[in-house]
Amino acid sequence: MVYIGSWDGYVYALNALTGKEIWRFHTWRFDAEIGIVATPVVANGIVYIGSQGIASFYAINASTGKEVWKGVFLWCVLPLL
């Protein structure tokens, strides 16, 4: 699978061979001008990604697209991995 963050506030999991969408995960967005500009990191079956909407950091199950946990940071999202 290929994982991408998008300006529309979604994280997408795509089939690497066909490009077909497997799942999508919606992150919270402050407004339509804020999306995901970070590159996802995948480790041990978890997709980690930061979102600009209220500076959130997500852990998403790589197979199902379900949220494992979310952290909200008041000032900024620092590189954690």
Summary of the structure (lengths in Angstrom):
residues: 81
radius of gyration: 12.0
end to end distance: 20.3
largest distance: 38.9
contacts: 220
relative contact order: 0.22
helix: 4%
strand: 44%
